[in-house]
Amino acid sequence: MSQKKILVTGASRGIGLELIKQFSDAGHQVLALSRNTERIDALKSKFKQLSAIQTEITTAKGIEAVADFVGKKWGLVDVVIHNAGALLHKPFKETTVEDFIKIYQVNVFAVAELTRKLDAFLAKGSHVVAISSMGGIQGSMKFAGLSAYSSSKGAVITLMELLAEEYKDRGISFNALALGAVQTEMLKEAFPDYEAPVTAADMAQYIMEFGLNGNKLFNGKVLQVSNSTP
């Protein structure tokens, strides 16, 4: 397998942390983004080709730092995994406009803006993958208290479909993966009593393979990756 340049957001825990471990272990160059890089930095002695930026991707300054690194160090990006996510479990009648904006800033707006800033570094064969949720799939089972989260995950699916159309002449692929429940710290924080049937490491392995090869078969698609409901 040829070495690829991989960018992963939300890389400090859960699926994101497992992704950077597995991509690095496979010999790829990895740029890990997170507001907290302590766990990532601890891996650098083992994975020499792992880089990290402590940044907030919901800010212009944070995204500019990413574009600056890629422009100066890499010049191009082969795979982008938009993994960073925010989850709110709160009754709709108590959910404010500010709550919606906060969730959408991470789950939709940052995805759009980071992709726009990386435009110059995406080339034919590049693959951009957004991590969505089964809650964002039209017609899927929905759960009370997730109005902001699930609607944002539906929005990012549509965004990937639209970008696939805009970038198809350049040979750049955009897809979304709608994940079912995965046992992560974020899930535990929102649903303390729920035990998911899939580990973060197992899901990361699937996402890694899809990121590297899924664009050979898919573009502008959303794949449902779940063996349970939710």
Protein Blocks (a to p, Z undefined) as FASTA:
>chain_A
ZZdddddehilgcjllmmmmmmmmnopacddddfblklmmmmmmmmmmbccddddfkbfk
lmmmmmmmmmmmnopafbdcdfbccdddddfklpcfklmmmmmmmmmmmmmmmmmmmmmm
pcehiacdddddfklpghiacdehilmmmmmmmmmmmmmmmmmmmmmmnopacddddddd
dddfklmmmmmmbccfbdfklmmmmmmmmmmmmmmmgghiacdddfbdZZ
